[in-house]
Every structure is written in C-alpha cells, then in structure tokens.
Amino acid sequence: MSKEKFMEILEGNRRLTIRTIEAFPEDKLFDYSPVEPLRPYAAMMKEILNVERAFMSGIARDDWEFKDSFSEVSTKAELLTACEKMSGETRDMWSAITEERLAEMMEDPFFGAGQQSHIERLQYALENEIHHRGQGYIYLRMLGIEPPAFYIR
C-alpha cells in the first residue's frame, strides 16, 4: 500500500471517529461507562490521540516520548478541537516521512511489542482507534443513540 493510500485510510477513520464523538451527549462523553473497568469514551479518545502523537513524532522527528498531552481536555468542543489539531499535526509530520522510514524496524519504545516497522506501529494506532470507536458505538447504543454509519468515511 502506498504512503498516500495509508494516509487516506487514517483520515477517513478519523472523520468517522469525529462523527462518533459528535453523536455523544456532552454529559455522557466524559462520564459514562457501562461497567468497571471500562473507561468513558473521551478517555479512550485521549489515549488514541496520545498514541498517534507519540508514534508520529517518533517516526517523523525521532522524538520518542509518550506523554498525556490531552489531560486538560474536558469538554466535547475541546476534544473535537484536539482531534482536528492532531490530524493537522499528523498531516504535517507525514510529509517528512519517507517510504523507507516507514519500513525501518526498531524495538517498540512504549508497549513492549518487540521489533516492528514504523508502518506496523501506525497500523497498531489505527487498529487501536477502530477498537475504541467500536466501544463507543456500543456505548451509544446503550444510551439509545444510533451511531454514525461505519461505512461512510
């Protein structure tokens, strides 16, 4: 798959994730989880953004640091803004990443996943987003809200 096609997939998934956030009522986005130890959808979204920032910054700039950059986000509007901002940062960093860089192998710096290529790291980040968006869909249905059509990206 080309670098450009992979970015199209990432961006399409993010648009769907944003529509999922938009479907949540403000009071449920940060506080609702159906059972322990599940987290509210906003907490999962912050994780998604933190993983994306850490991997993209590492791959593009060789700056491998995992931190909670979104801990202060506490409203739906702030979360949507954070998603848009992170998507913009990813697009900016993406232009500095070559196909060769995506193929490079190294030990996973954060999660103990062993040797991976950088494209495998980004596939993990995408799968993590899809997984948590699926949880968000279940939360929405439990709240009596129809989630967005998953096939519209």
Summary of the structure (lengths in Angstrom):
residues: 153
radius of gyration: 15.6
end to end distance: 18.5
largest distance: 46.5
contacts: 431
relative contact order: 0.20
helix: 62%
strand: 4%
